[in-house]
């Protein structure tokens, strides 16, 4: 048993842990009536720098998306808008605004849960994060815990109707 506890986690296991941090943030957002999208940002040492949900309604801020909010937190802590080496975990595929901000921040990697058929700008409608026309491209992992992320969104909107 001790060997199992002491083994190093795989990158997929780390990804699931951090996506669960983002999911927890998304669940918390529903308490404020926010669309349940959560994000967390992790530095190159595997430390969570920030985790939050959308706050567009609460803060009356059209830019208050979870991804933007974690980028702001990390940039503030790092005292630099370039967040090279960091990974962002988002429960839903980022929109155009968030995808653009991820590229501008020079995020190394993006991991997201469910695709967004209406607004997804990473793989669904556009390919902003790995577009060859841009001077920075992000490593993308999609579909992590997608069913859970999608179900949370569907439940939220079903209850609002």
QUIBELUR-V363253 format. One record per residue. N is the residue number from 1. RES is the residue in one letter. PHI is phi as a letter, one per 30 degrees, with the letter a starting at -180 (999 if undefined). PSI is psi as a letter, one per 40 degrees, with the letter a starting at -180 (none if undefined). BURIAL is # if it has 24 or more other ideal C-beta (glycine too) atoms within 12 Angstrom, else .. Layout:
n={N,N}
res={RES,RES}
phi={PHI,PHI}
psi={PSI,PSI}
burial={BURIAL,BURIAL}
This chain:
n={1,2,3,4,5,6,7,8,9,10,11,12,13,14,15,16,17,18,19,20,21,22,23,24,25,26,27,28,29,30,31,32,33,34,35,36,37,38,39,40,41,42,43,44,45,46,47,48,49,50,51,52,53,54,55,56,57,58,59,60,61,62,63,64,65,66,67,68,69,70,71,72,73,74,75,76,77,78,79,80,81,82,83,84,85,86,87,88,89,90,91,92,93,94,95,96,97,98,99,100,101,102,103,104,105,106,107,108,109,110,111,112,113,114,115,116,117,118,119,120,121,122,123,124,125,126,127,128,129,130,131,132,133,134,135,136,137,138,139,140,141,142,143,144,145,146,147,148,149,150,151,152,153,154,155,156,157,158,159,160,161}
res={X,X,X,X,X,X,X,X,X,X,X,X,X,X,X,X,X,X,X,X,X,X,X,X,X,X,X,X,X,X,X,X,X,X,X,X,X,X,X,X,X,X,X,X,X,X,X,X,X,X,X,X,X,X,X,X,X,X,X,X,X,X,X,X,X,X,X,X,X,X,X,X,X,X,X,X,X,X,X,X,X,X,X,X,X,X,X,X,X,X,X,X,X,X,X,X,X,X,X,X,X,X,X,X,X,X,X,X,X,X,X,X,X,X,X,X,X,X,X,X,X,X,X,X,X,X,X,X,X,X,X,X,X,X,X,X,X,X,X,X,X,X,X,X,X,X,X,X,X,X,X,X,X,X,X,X,X,X,X,X,X}
phi={999,d,d,d,d,c,d,d,d,d,d,d,d,d,e,d,e,d,d,d,d,d,d,d,d,d,d,d,d,d,d,c,i,d,d,d,c,b,b,b,b,b,d,d,c,i,c,d,d,a,b,a,c,d,b,d,d,e,c,h,b,d,c,d,d,e,d,d,d,d,d,d,d,d,d,d,d,d,h,a,d,d,c,e,i,c,b,c,c,b,d,b,e,d,d,e,d,d,d,d,d,d,d,d,d,i,e,d,b,b,b,b,d,d,d,c,d,c,b,d,c,c,b,d,c,b,b,d,d,b,d,d,d,c,d,b,b,c,d,b,b,c,i,d,h,e,d,d,d,d,d,e,d,d,d,e,d,d,d,d,d}
psi={d,d,d,d,d,e,i,i,i,i,d,d,d,d,d,d,d,d,d,d,d,d,d,d,d,d,d,d,d,d,d,e,e,i,h,g,h,i,i,i,h,h,i,e,e,e,h,h,d,i,h,i,i,i,f,d,d,d,e,f,h,e,e,f,i,d,d,d,d,d,d,d,d,d,d,d,d,e,f,h,e,h,f,i,e,i,h,h,h,h,d,i,h,i,a,d,d,d,d,d,d,d,d,d,e,f,h,d,i,h,h,i,c,i,i,h,d,d,e,h,e,d,d,c,d,i,g,d,e,f,h,e,e,i,e,h,i,h,h,h,h,i,e,h,f,d,d,d,d,d,d,d,d,d,d,d,d,d,d,d,none}
burial={.,.,.,.,.,.,.,.,.,.,.,.,.,#,#,.,#,#,#,#,#,#,#,#,#,#,#,#,#,#,.,.,.,#,#,#,#,#,#,#,#,#,#,.,.,.,.,#,#,#,#,#,#,#,#,#,.,.,.,.,.,.,.,#,#,#,#,#,#,#,#,#,#,#,#,.,.,.,.,.,.,.,#,.,#,#,#,#,#,#,#,#,#,#,#,#,#,#,#,#,#,#,#,#,#,#,#,#,#,#,#,#,#,#,#,#,.,.,#,#,#,#,#,#,.,#,#,#,#,#,.,.,.,.,.,#,.,#,.,#,#,#,#,#,#,#,.,#,#,#,.,#,#,.,.,#,.,.,.,.,.}
